[in-house]
Every structure is written in structure tokens, then in C-alpha cells.
Amino acid sequence: MSHPRPSGRVRWPFGRHRVQSARRPVSTSALPTDGATRRRARTLLWCGALTAGALAAFSGDGAPRSAEGGHPALAAATSSEALGGPDATRSDDEPPVLLDPDGRGARQPLRVPGAATTSATTGATSGAGAGTPSAASTPVSVPVLVQEALPVGESGVDRVGAVATFGLPFPQGQVQQIQGRPALSVAGSPIYQFTTLDTWPDGSVKWALCDVRADVTAGGKTLGLTVKKGLGSNSLVGLASDAPGAVQVDSGPLRLWLPKDHGGSVHPILYAKHVSAKLSAPAAPMWLLGRATNGDLLTTGHDTHVTLLHNGPARALLQIDGSLVDPSGAWAVDFTCYVTLRRGSSDLEVTVTIRDANIAHPQHVVLESVGLVLAGQVGAAPLASIARPTGTPALVQPLAPGDWCFAYQAHSSASAIYTDSPEYLPHIPKLPGSQVDYEQEGYQIQVAGNDVIPLGNRDAYPEHGWLDLSGQDGGVTMSILHMPYLWPAALEASGSGLLVAGVYTSRNSAPYTWMWRQHESRTAVFSFHKGHGGGVPDAAQLEAVALRLDLPLTGRAVDYKHYDQAGVFPYRLLTVAEQEQAYAWMGIPHTLQTSNDGYTEMRYIGKSFTGGTNNYSLNEDRLVARWLRHGQGGAYVKALDYSLWKAEWQIRRSDDHVYTTDVTATNEGIVPTTTRSFGDEEHRYREGLVESYWLTGDPRYRDALFDEVEVLKTVTNYQQERSMYQTLRAEALVAEFTHDDTLLDVLRQKAQWFCSPTVDILTETAGWGWESAPDLGDRRYYVNSADNKAEKPPGENFQCRGFITASLGPIGLYQAARALGVSTPIGALARGRMRDLSFWTRNELFPFVPDPANRHLPYSYAVTFQQVTEYETSDFHPILLGMAEAYVDTGDVTYLKRGVQQLEAFAAHDNGPHDDNLYLADTRPDCQHFFAVYRDWYLSQF
């Protein structure tokens, strides 16, 4: 990869694909041909001899060894994360331009006071108060709250002394760094730390990641915490420290050793020890292990590297990079493990990312399984407790030393999108001729080879899956993030103390395929506790482990205005009360109606998927307008999951190469639709990835955006509007996030290429371009003769996708002008073209009719004939951003009027999920921007 990395870090991309058996040219000669027998064979290969001696089942020929045998090295190892113009097309029936809902009479339009300004140095738009000269001397006092991110239907779990992690922005110049940390503190908590996520051009902190310890009752919010200036943490001593040959982490109840140098053929990635439980001597080792399709055991190679990403008194995050290799040392796949420990917690959180983007191995990777294996050695009288389907008490079962138990989650009916799409190639194959039925359905529990719950019922599953193994000396509870939603997955344990988090489980009916240049992540948690002491573990406490994983503890500023005043978002933001007041001033009685989401797994989008849900800036809307303003946890977790799909699947990834220099996968035929999503230029909504990183600090989002820089530098120039507008938008936002000047150069060239040409539609029959120079011409159109020929009426040469031009066009050009700076020639050109599209929209593309219910954007528009050929039937495309910014530039109040008229139409159409269609304006930051500009105009009239 060409862009710089933090010292010592290695990042890896990868992808996953479940390919149906019929189209998989994968050798299975070492496995039985009968499906059920084959699954049992793989079960033995994966787990059969994972007993107290070691991982003896992983023999080189794929046959299980006896429990008494085993690999000598492994046996030894087991003992030891202003221009405008008139409204030329106004109808005589159209009301006069007053925007005067209180009847005070017409007023002079004024430039919006306090409107977003543009820095001549950086071109970045700043909100009120951002980057002022006195900012450095301004005291910091930001009340924050901590809460669980709860989707609909979740009641949460008590968190005592828990650590919440969240990003918090600051205006330019206000917060400096001390010893690399933001100079901040948290009043009201004894334990906290801050990490710099992004900086302003002057080096001051733009986004700080806060980790703070707090007590939170189930479903509640903890107030009384205030971020102020300070030293960056309550202590300069972090949980982690370097020691000879290892990184050590001490959370209090749990201690880790992560070896730097690895010896032996099968070595652990870490050792864990609970201070009050005898889990092993000296510690419980954990392996990341895989199984090839020929049965070979895959272990971590000698290139494994440990990096300390975050280290403070509240939380430590470590990154383990390496590769899985076969018994001969040959490469199988790359991986990254993120390991998280929090002060006071005995939860060990491990995220496994499979990365398939190594230039030395340009191929789709097919493996039988990958999992985390922990040698717990919990002591005598082991009891297994397993979550049963919701509403059913947990299973508690003694295990003999040679017994295994497991909980396997196959295809479930838990809410997920697009699992019934032919575009989706699942990890569990679908039955022939069906898009909804899978080879394995439901939730299975098996103990000592006997089914307690058989497969078959996809409607019965625990909402939060977990498995616990407890003995007289200690216990470990396991869970996999969103297990009933992100199937397949399995949790397994043996009477000999071994535990397996099957993140890509061997219980699956088919191998796993990861696409070349992609990533895929799964997260598991291992929670260590005391032994059962002869009793039965408390099932509620065991389930709490899964709840803590599935329902993240996070935080936000109490006052939503803080985010506007920090000036970190491209749009101005309003509180609920301010926006509702603006509605009232417009004469539209309305109460904001945004409701929380239930959890829906978003990562089942087809691997070649381009349109549909991917068309919209949903993640930005969820995170900014719904989470930060309303605290809707379902919006938060859904956005993060969807952003991860974009980060790991939609962006072409690279490790040690610039992706344009790579080659096609040598086994391309096994994934026939690999390249389609890579070539999608129309749906580059990257805002959600940016916010996901800023609000969580999760390096997976950051790394994907740096890979996206490479892609955006090579995107072909298209005359097609959506492709161009979305590419301008993505290049501007990603360049701002990554501070990549060469990407800004590409943006300049693309904006110049797109914004410069003109075309006369009365004399020319083909081509693309604008009517005239910016801010000139009677109509100010942009046309492309090659676009959507089927939508043109007979005799028409130039057609416009009206909804794209009216909505996406101004947004893309607005973002380009922000990034380039309106004081620069190209930035001014892009800003002028934004005004042109707004002018065209106001006059033609959103035609006025008296009845708001009859107002719609054109879906397609015959440009020469000046007639609508098709209207939109749903309100998906607000013109509000363009109307607001055209008013800001020109002082022409008719732009604001047209925006109000669209809002009236939204209210009248009554097609939305709430009482009216204003939900769109209630949940989009770019719409809030219009309300802020309108509100400033209205107040300026008094």
C-alpha cells in the first residue's frame, strides 16, 4: 500500500464469500461425500481431540488422532484490538415571494448571519465559533452522557465500573495536545483517557477519543460527567507495558501476555490469566487456528507482529498481525486480531479479521474454518451452561473429560437484509432453486454427540448467544457478536477445559470463501470468572457477557449544539427545538418523528450489490441526526455494522501494493461476480465511514478510508451525473479525512474537467456540458446526450435524470468546493456550478403547482423540450442543500421559498414510515443545514 502507516503497523484487507457447493472447484477428496458424514468428519477434525493434552485432532492427513496422542509442540504449549436571478418560470397562480408566515410583510433578503464560512487556507467549512483566534483561550466544558446503544426491544444490562468509548469534536484551536494526547480531563469520573483521532491544520485536536469509566443502570443514562481541559488521562500509566519478549496488559482481574517472538510450530497468540481463578499454570493460552479444505491444520506463522494502538488507564487496544500457514509453512491467509481489555473487567474481547489482499497471493481463499481456541483448564467437575432459544431456561450439563458440547447458529430468521437476494452468495449454501432456504437452518445444541436441540427451526434461537464452561478452579463464558444475526457461528467446549469460538465454524456445511482484495471481521469475547464451587452458575450473569458485547457502552455530548459549534461536520446542525421552531415559522405544523431501530444485520448485501439501500447516506443520517441528536441506539449499531460492510466489501483493499498494480485473482472463476461492486461509481457514500471512525476510533474504518484513497485517485472520468457527483463527494470527504494532498489534486482535475465544457442543445445533437459559464445563461443546465436513452421522448437528444441533478448534484459540488476552497479558481468554479444546478432546479426541475400533494421532482426530464417525462413517486431526494447554499451566495430568497415548497410537498404526500413524509427532513444532516439557513434568515428580519 502506498500511503504511510503508523510505525510498526501492518494492515490487511480481505473478503469473504460463501460459494455454493456446485460452483466451488475446491478439493474435497480428503472428506466424506455424504453431507452429514462430512460435517461430522470436520467436527472431529476441528474439535475431536482438543482435549487436555493439546490440539491432537489436527493431524496432517486430515484424520483425527486419539485423545491420548497429539502434537508434541502443542502439548508443550498448552502447559504454559450573489448571483441567482429571477424566477423565470413562476406561474401566475404561484403566491408572491414573502416567506412571511406571521404576516409582518415582505422583508429585504439578507445574507445569512453566522452562516458557515470557508477557510481560505484549508477550504473546510466551519460552523459557528470554529477556528476563532480566541479559541485557544476558551475554556472547555462539555457535559457528556454515557449510555448503552440499545436497539428496539433491548432493555440492557447494569454496567458497574464499565468503560465507555466515544469520539468528541472540538473547534479549531481550542484543545492542544500534551505528550501526544488531547489536553483534556473528565470531571466526575476517576478513570479516563483521551486519544487524538484527527487534528485541525493548526495541529489542535479536531476529534478526541474518550474512554471513561462510569456506572450505568440497564437502559439508563449516566449524567454528571464533564469534559474539561487537563492532561489527557487521570494517570500517565497505561494498562499495557512492554516487557522482554512480550507485551503485558493488566486490567485488574485479568492479565495478558502477548508474545513478540514466536517459536515452535504451533504457538499461541496470547496468554490470559484471571487473578482469582486457577485457569492454568502459568496462564491460559489462546490460538488462532484454521483448517484447510484438505484437512491440514493452519497455525500462526513466524511473521506475527504485536502493535499497541491505545494504552491508557481505562482501556488498552492491541493489534496482532500475521498469517495462517499450513504444516509446511506455506501461506494460507493473512489475519489481524484486535484485542481489547478494559480496566476492572475480566472480559477479553477479540476481533478476528481475515485479510485476503496480499499481492504475493492474488487468489480467492477457501478454508474449512477459522476459530479462536482457549485452553482454560477450569478444573474438576466441569459444567457447561448454554443459552437456549429466547424464553427457555439455559441448559446446564456436566461434561466428562472426553465430552464435547457446542451451540451452532445456522441460518436464522433474525432480521437481516438481502439474504433472499440472488446477488448474495452465502457462507451456508442455499438449497437448489431457492433464495430463502438454506442447507442448514436454525439453532443446534449438542452434548457428547447427542442433539439437545436439533437443526431445522430458524425461528428459534437465543437473541444473545453464549456458552459457559465452569469447573471448581475457574470458568470462562464465551459469546460471538450478534451471533443469531451474523450466522454461521458456533461456541464449543470440552470437559478437558478447551473452548472454541468458531467465528468461521467447522460446523458449517461448506467451506468459506474470501474474495481477493477484501476483509471480513467477527468479534468474540471470553469472560473469566471464579469456579462454580459445587453450585450452578447464575445464567443471568452469564448472559450479561453476551449483552455487554452486543449492546456497546458509548457516549455523546449532552448538548447537540456542541457538534455544530465544533464545525467538524460539513453541514450546520440544529437541535430538535430549533428545527421544530423553523417548521412553525414556515407554516408547517410538525413535531420531529424519528423512532429507534431494531437491530438488523446489514452485512448480507450481495457481493456485487450496487443500488438499493446503498443509494443513500443512511449511515451519516443514523449517526449524526439520530444517534447524536436523539440517542437512538438501534441507529448507532446498525450504522456501524453497515459501515463495516462498506469498509470490508465495497472498498477495494490492498496490503503491500497499490491496488492498480495488482493482477486478477488466479482462481477468479470460483467467485463469478467479484468485480461488480468494485466498479460501482454511482454509490460512493463515504460519509458514514468517516463518522463511524470519529465516533468509535475503530481502526477498521480508518484503514478502509486510506485504502479508498488509492481507488479514488484512479476513478475514470464519467459524464454521467451520478457517477461524477458521487465521486466528487467521496474524493472531497476522503481527502479531508486522510489529509491527502495528492487526492485533492485529483479532485481539482476532475472538477475542472467536469465543470468547464459547455454545449448548445439547440445546435448540437450529442455531447455533454453546461449551458454557459457559471452563473450565466437563461437555464443553466447540465446535459449528457448519452444518458438514459430509453427515457427520452421522440425527437429529444438531451435528457436529464432530474432527481440526481437536483439533489445529488448540488451536494457533490458543495463538498468539492469545501475541500478545494472557494477562494481558489477550481473551488469557485465548483461552487458556481452548484449555484447553476440550484437555479435550474428552482426554475424547472421542481415545478411549482398550487397543491403541495401534486409537487414532485422529475425522475427524468427532456431538456430541449423542457418537459417532465416521468416524476418521482417517493420523496427520496431533497433539494434543500442546494436551495440553502444558493441563497447564502446570492441573497435571493426565492431559493429558500422553493425549499419550503418541497417540505410542504413532503408533508402532503404521506408515504413515509411516520405520520408524514417529513421523516426525510428530520433524519438528514444536509436537511438540517437548510433549516439552519432558513432560521438565520427569519431571525434577521426582526
Secondary structure by P-SEA (a helix, b strand, c coil): ccccccccbbbbbbccccccccccccccccccccaaaaaaaaaaaccccccccccccccccccccccccccaaaaaaaaccccccccccccccccccccccccccccccccccccbbbbccccccccccccccccccbbbbbbbbbbcccccccbbbbbcbbbbbbbbbbcccccccccccccccccccccbbbbbccccccccccbbbbbbbbbbcccccccccccccccccccccccccccccbbbbbcccbbbbbbccccccccccbbbbbccccccccbbbbbbccccccbbbbcccccbbbbbccccccbbbbbbbbbbbcccccccccbbbbbbbcccccbbbbbbbbbcccccccbbbbbcbbbbbbbcccccbbbbbbbccccccbbbbbbcccccccccccccccccccccccccccccccccccccccccccbbbbcccccccccccccccccccbbbbbccccbbbbbcccccccccccccccccbbbbcccccccccbbbbbcccbbbbbbbbbbbbbccccccccaaaaaaaaaaaaccccccccccccccccccccbbbbcaaaaaaaaaaacccccbbbbbbcccccccccccccccccccaaaaaaacccccccccaaaaaaaaaaaaaaaccccccccccccccccccccccccccccccccccccccaaaaaaaaaacccaaaaaaaaaaaaaaacccccccaaaaaaaaaaaaaaaaaaccaaaaaaaaaaaaaaaccccccccccbbbbccccccccccbbbbbcccccccccccccccccccccccaaaaaaaaaaaaaccccaaaaaaaaaaaaaaaaaaccccccccccccccccccccccccccccccccccccaaaaaaaaaaacccaaaaaaaaaaaaaaaaacccccccccccccccaaaaaaaaaaaaaaaacc
